[in-house]
Amino acid sequence: MQRTRVDVFENIFLVFLGLGTLVGIVVVAYTLYNAYKYRDTGEPAGDDEDLPSVGELPTGGKGGKKLFLSFGISAVIVISLVIWTYGMLLYVEDPGTDGAQDSIEVEVTGDGFAWFYEYDTGIEATSTLRVPAGERVWLQVTSGDVWHNFGIPDQRVKADAIPGEYDETWFQADEPGKSEIECFELCGEYHTSMVGTLDVMPEDEFDQWMDDQLTMRFTMVDGNESRVTEGYELTLEHQENDSIEDRTLTAEEFDNGTVEITDIEQAGQYNVTIESTDGQFETVEDQFDMTGPVDETYTLEMNESENNASETNDGGEN
């Protein structure tokens, strides 16, 4: 059965609490029993009792059977508890697949008394870490300045954030809700303000949020800021991932000079090229780093050579 970090640490706590309570009850009960049994009643003991006199060392004890029995039982309990706890902590270190079908990866960077997040889709966020409920979240934690320590107490998560190094950890929250993210390493003057929010969202809401982040909107206008509705095509090219095919959109796919693309697979560095299909506009080339929703407006300038040719033709006819 798939377990979360919270489940693991709660099980360890309950087992230690249960065994501690049981041992405490046995020890206290046995102590009280012997205190009552061997209490001083002021009456002489029976003839079969060989009691030491004052100043004499006690002898006997029936070979120490009780001592060895209690020691043996204690050793078995302690060794079993150590082995079981070690196995549980190994699971925390590396849960493997453990039936988890879906997971996401997030790079966490502590820098300037704030937390920054980059998802495996390339989307970036600050302060608030949004994750889907019921999915395992793998964190790669690092720092951009000094030592920090990334922690989510409600999820039993702590990881060192060290410049130039990555500390991998994970968690899984089964129920939607919000909890606090803190820094557990004294990192400077504003250490106490280095907080954030973990927002565990229902899966469909998280998917919708991510789709909203992976959205591009382009608008074409002319020099008078009027919408341009024909005579061009737009090409998108991802600079870093060759597996993402280039996409070309014609003017017919624009709605009154505007197009919205909602099926972007990966954020990151993009090249955009806008070319005229009839030669009336100059080519536009641009680059942008997509870390969230993109909304760009491009001004299409008239092609000077085309204008000159048009004016020459008009003059010849006159």
C-alpha positions in Angstrom: 0.0 0.0 0.0 1.3 3.5 -0.9 2.4 5.4 2.2 3.3 9.0 2.8 6.0 10.4 4.9 3.4 11.5 7.4 2.1 7.9 7.6 5.6 6.6 8.2 6.5 9.0 11.0 3.1 8.6 12.7 3.5 4.8 12.7 6.9 5.1 14.3 5.6 7.5 16.9 2.6 5.3 17.7 4.8 2.1 18.0 7.3 3.9 20.3 4.4 5.4 22.3 2.7 2.0 22.7 5.9 0.1 23.6 7.0 2.9 26.0 3.6 2.9 27.7 3.6 -0.9 28.0 7.1 -1.0 29.4 6.3 1.8 31.8 3.2 0.0 33.1 5.1 -3.3 33.5 8.0 -1.6 35.4 5.8 0.5 37.6 3.5 -2.4 38.3 6.4 -4.8 39.2 8.0 -2.1 41.4 4.7 -1.6 43.3 4.2 -5.3 43.6 7.6 -5.8 45.1 7.3 -2.8 47.3 4.0 -4.3 48.7 5.3 -7.8 48.9 8.5 -7.0 50.8 7.1 -4.2 52.9 8.1 -4.0 56.6 5.2 -5.3 58.6 7.1 -5.4 61.9 6.6 -9.1 62.1 9.5 -11.7 61.9 9.8 -13.6 58.7 9.1 -17.3 58.5 11.8 -19.9 59.4 12.3 -20.8 55.7 13.5 -17.3 55.0 17.3 -16.8 55.2 17.4 -13.1 55.6 20.7 -11.3 55.9 21.4 -9.3 59.0 22.4 -5.7 59.0 25.8 -5.2 57.3 25.8 -8.7 55.7 25.8 -9.0 51.9 22.8 -10.8 50.5 23.2 -14.1 48.8 21.0 -16.4 46.7 18.8 -15.0 44.0 18.1 -18.3 42.4 20.9 -18.0 39.9 19.8 -14.7 38.4 17.0 -16.2 36.3 14.8 -13.1 36.6 17.7 -10.8 35.6 18.6 -12.8 32.5 15.0 -13.3 31.6 14.3 -9.5 31.8 17.5 -8.7 29.9 16.7 -11.2 27.1 13.2 -9.9 26.6 14.4 -6.3 26.6 17.1 -7.2 24.1 14.6 -8.8 21.7 12.3 -5.8 22.0 15.0 -3.2 21.4 16.7 -5.1 18.5 13.4 -5.7 16.8 12.4 -2.1 17.3 15.7 -0.8 15.8 15.4 -3.1 12.8 11.8 -2.1 12.1 12.5 1.6 12.5 15.6 1.4 10.3 13.5 -0.3 7.6 10.9 2.5 7.8 13.5 5.2 7.5 15.0 3.5 4.5 11.6 3.7 2.9 11.6 7.5 3.7 15.0 7.8 2.0 13.9 5.9 -1.1 10.3 4.8 -1.4 10.8 3.4 -4.9 7.7 3.1 -7.0 5.5 1.8 -4.2 2.5 1.8 -6.4 2.9 5.5 -7.3 1.7 6.0 -10.9 2.1 9.7 -11.1 4.7 12.1 -9.8 6.0 15.5 -10.5 9.5 17.1 -10.0 10.2 20.5 -8.6 13.5 22.3 -8.2 13.5 24.4 -5.0 16.0 27.2 -4.6 16.5 29.3 -1.5 17.8 32.7 -2.4 17.5 36.2 -0.8 15.3 35.0 2.0 12.7 33.6 -0.4 11.8 30.2 -2.0 11.7 29.8 -5.7 10.2 26.8 -7.5 10.7 25.4 -11.0 8.5 22.6 -12.2 9.5 19.8 -14.6 7.4 21.6 -17.2 9.6 24.7 -16.9 7.0 26.8 -15.2 8.4 28.9 -12.3 6.8 30.2 -9.1 7.8 32.1 -6.0 6.7 31.7 -2.4 3.7 29.4 -3.1 4.4 25.7 -4.0 1.3 24.3 -5.7 1.1 20.5 -6.0 -1.7 18.0 -6.8 -3.2 15.9 -4.0 -2.5 12.2 -4.1 0.7 12.5 -6.3 4.2 12.0 -5.2 6.3 15.2 -5.4 10.1 14.9 -5.8 12.1 17.9 -4.7 15.6 18.9 -5.7 16.7 21.5 -3.1 19.6 23.9 -3.5 20.6 27.4 -2.7 21.6 30.5 -4.6 23.4 32.3 -1.8 24.0 30.8 1.6 23.0 27.7 3.5 19.3 27.3 4.1 17.1 24.4 5.1 13.8 23.8 3.3 11.1 22.4 5.6 7.4 21.6 5.5 6.5 20.6 9.1 3.0 19.3 8.2 4.5 16.9 5.6 7.5 15.9 7.7 9.9 17.3 5.1 13.3 18.8 5.7 16.2 19.2 3.2 19.4 21.1 3.3 19.7 23.9 0.7 23.4 24.3 0.0 25.0 26.4 -2.8 26.2 24.2 -5.7 24.7 21.0 -4.3 21.3 19.3 -4.6 19.5 17.5 -1.8 16.7 15.2 -3.0 13.6 14.5 -1.0 9.9 13.8 -1.5 6.5 14.0 0.0 2.9 13.2 -0.9 -0.2 15.0 0.4 -3.4 13.1 0.1 -5.8 15.8 1.2 -6.1 19.3 -0.3 -5.2 22.2 1.9 -2.5 24.8 2.7 0.4 24.6 5.1 3.5 26.6 5.9 7.0 26.3 4.4 9.8 27.5 6.6 13.6 27.8 6.7 15.2 25.8 9.5 18.7 27.1 9.1 19.8 30.5 10.6 20.6 32.2 7.3 20.7 35.9 8.0 18.9 39.0 9.2 15.6 38.1 7.6 15.7 34.4 8.4 12.3 34.5 10.2 10.6 36.0 7.2 11.8 33.2 4.8 8.5 31.5 4.7 6.2 30.2 2.0 3.0 28.3 1.4 2.3 24.8 0.3 -1.0 24.7 -1.6 -2.2 21.1 -2.1 -4.9 21.3 -4.8 -7.4 18.8 -6.1 -5.8 17.1 -9.1 -8.2 18.6 -11.7 -7.6 22.1 -10.3 -3.9 21.7 -10.3 -4.0 20.5 -14.0 -6.1 23.5 -14.9 -3.6 25.8 -13.1 -0.7 24.2 -14.9 -2.6 24.5 -18.3 -3.2 28.2 -17.5 0.6 28.6 -17.0 1.4 26.8 -20.2 -0.5 29.3 -22.3 0.7 31.7 -25.1 -1.3 34.6 -26.5 -0.1 36.6 -29.5 -1.6 39.7 -31.0 -0.7 41.3 -34.3 -1.1 45.0 -34.9 0.1 47.5 -37.4 1.8 50.9 -36.9 -1.6 52.4 -36.0 -2.2 49.7 -33.4 -5.1 48.3 -35.5 -5.4 44.5 -35.6 -3.8 42.8 -38.6 -5.9 39.8 -39.7 -4.1 38.5 -42.9 -0.9 38.3 -44.8 1.4 36.6 -42.2 2.3 33.4 -40.4 3.9 32.8 -37.0 6.5 30.1 -36.2 7.4 28.9 -32.7 10.6 27.0 -32.1 11.8 25.7 -28.7 15.5 26.4 -28.2 16.4 23.7 -25.7 14.2 20.7 -26.5 14.6 19.3 -30.0 11.8 16.7 -29.4 9.2 19.5 -29.4 8.2 20.1 -33.0 8.2 23.6 -34.4 4.7 25.0 -34.8 3.5 27.3 -37.6 0.2 29.3 -37.3 -1.3 31.1 -40.3 -3.3 34.3 -40.2 -6.5 32.3 -40.7 -5.9 30.6 -37.3 -6.0 34.0 -35.6 -9.2 35.5 -34.3 -9.2 39.2 -35.2 -5.4 39.3 -35.0 -5.1 37.3 -31.8 -4.4 33.6 -31.2 -4.2 31.7 -27.9 -2.2 28.5 -27.7 -3.3 26.3 -24.8 -1.6 23.0 -25.5 2.0 23.9 -24.8 4.0 20.9 -23.6 7.1 22.6 -22.2 8.0 26.1 -21.0 11.5 27.5 -21.5 13.4 29.4 -24.2 11.4 30.0 -27.4 12.2 31.6 -30.8 9.2 33.3 -32.5 9.4 34.3 -36.2 6.6 36.2 -38.0 6.9 36.3 -41.7 4.8 37.9 -44.4 3.0 35.6 -46.8 2.5 38.3 -49.4 5.6 40.4 -48.9 3.9 43.4 -47.4 5.4 43.1 -43.9 8.9 43.0 -42.6 10.0 39.8 -40.8 9.8 39.9 -37.0 12.1 37.8 -34.9 12.0 37.6 -31.2 13.1 35.4 -28.2 11.4 34.9 -24.8 11.8 32.8 -21.8 8.5 31.2 -20.9 8.2 30.7 -17.1 4.5 31.4 -16.9 1.6 32.6 -19.2 2.9 34.5 -22.2 1.0 37.5 -23.7 2.9 39.3 -26.5 1.8 41.9 -28.9 3.9 42.4 -32.1 3.8 45.4 -34.5 4.0 44.4 -38.1 5.9 47.1 -40.0 5.3 47.6 -43.7 8.0 46.3 -46.0 9.8 49.4 -47.4 10.9 47.7 -50.6 7.3 46.6 -51.2 6.0 50.1 -50.6 8.6 51.6 -53.0 7.8 49.1 -55.7 4.1 49.9 -55.2 4.7 53.7 -55.5 6.8 53.2 -58.6 4.1 51.1 -60.3 1.5 53.7 -59.4 3.7 56.5 -60.8 4.2 54.6 -64.1 0.5 54.2 -64.6 -0.1 57.9 -64.1 
